[in-house]
């Protein structure tokens, strides 16, 4: 997990805006990274300025332990702090487009063990993402016992309060795909496997 605390910033992309073409278009990456992600950062910083006692605590700790956050700040930390964490993870798990992108052998073995095959994992994960009602995320997580589990979260919720570690997280909000794919989240989820950076996933 990234080491992030106040003051929060938008972490720079580890690739160019157009590097994900044609899976994700440059305009979508630019708006998503510079506007949507930035808005969560700005709103979280506003909340943090009002609650100085939270400023020295890592974001991961605040999200994992909501009871550490005063009730008046809890909703903002959940929504905006979740938005900051989720967008950092999402953008960092992508890499420049690669035709026939596949996980390295050792990761494929892990996916085989849990899901039967890489193809089966992709199918189950994509179905989970397509089934998210409204806005949210599809997430491959690791339980405290080390098992791999596909789960989903609504809005900007994270899996952290549930004791799960996010390994691969895909943003299925419309802002992540609408310019290119319009209402077809399924098509977006079909193409995104060409830009997954498996080196940072597992
Ligand atoms: Mn997003």
Boltz pocket constraint, residues with backbone or C-beta under 6 A from the ligand:
constraints:
  - pocket:
      binder: B
      contacts: [[A, 32], [A, 36], [A, 87], [A, 171], [A, 173], [A, 175], [A, 176]]
      max_distance: 6.0
